[in-house]
């Protein structure tokens, strides 16, 4: 099964681990999901913040 990653430095989606782990978010199940990584991460952050309140 292919894993997809979002490179936070370049803004590019990568198939498999092509960059340093510290530059990657993922793995994601699809290229489309990896491309939405910034939105997914922002939503998770909002959820975690609301749990802390």
Phi, psi and omega in degrees: 000131181282136174253143180243144182229152175252123179273113185287340178279319185261341184077012182261152173269136181238139174271113185077177181277105180250344184236178177300141180302327181293344179263357188246144167247138180140189014276157175242157184282338183215163177299319181297318179294318179298323179295335179268009184309315180301320179291319180297316181295318179297318179295317178298321178297318177298318179297315180296320178297319180290332176289331180283341183284000000 
